[in-house]
Amino acid sequence: MKKIAIGLLAIALLNSCSKNASENPKPSAEVKSYQETWSWTGVLNYSPYSIQNLVWAGVSGSSQKAWANSASNWGANSWQPNGGGVKSYPNVNLNVNKRFGSMSALNSNYNFSMSQWLGVWDVAYDFWFDNYNYEIMVWEQWKNSSPISYSYNSNGPVWAYTNVNVGGRTYNIARGHTDHDCISFVATSQNTSGYVDMKAMIQWIDKNTNWGYNFYNRTLSRVGFGCEFTSTNSQQLNFTCNSYSLNAY
């Protein structure tokens, strides 16, 4: 997965945004009643959020268009060929840039839909620490896709932990490394809506593992939510974010 490309591109394209505890960031009340479309990479700002139509260039046959009415109602129409790794990650994101130990809340509600059950993809949260050096993902729904893991077997990733109840929900946890460390919380059931307590997840890592990340003293750089497309069988596959809210303060 080319996750680090997301972070590097985000640094270049998005303005930094941090909030005090009294400034609970939520999607802007302003609704822009038009569509924005891009053939490759583009950013649409709904302060303090940005919607990014992220497609990695150089993939033959890869194309994606995004539309947005607000930071909580947007989507992407993607065409991706078979084979290879993750080719795009259209997402709504917020630059947080706060020390995690000083944060009072980090949680989110979401609702989304996919137009067809085909291809290879996952719908996930993606948040980064310390200037995009450490990544945590939360997978809510997926098709023929697996998270990054140090090892795999015939059933997929070898889980670091299984059936972990955290924040009122149950996850299997994978851990791996590409050019950075990645921890993935994968829901034990397929979900298209729900509540995600990210603060509880991060605290669980610090308390229950010997991985030594000490996220309490690290800086939460960015939180994103969207769909990672690997393949759409060269057909159009539409991701629609019907509603989204984030508390990060």
Secondary structure, DSSP 4 states (H G I P E B T S, - for coil): --HHHHHHHHHHHS------TTS-----S----S----SS-EEEEETTEEEEE-B-TT-TT-EEEEEEEETTEEEEEEE--SSSS--B--EEEEEEEEEGGG-S-EEEEEEEEES-S-SEEEEEEEEEETTTTEEEEEEEEEES-----S-EETTEE--SEEEEEETTEEEEEEEEESSSEEEEEEESS--SEEEEEHHHHHHHHHHH--S---GGGSEEEEEEEEEEEEE-TTSEEEEEEEEEEEEE-
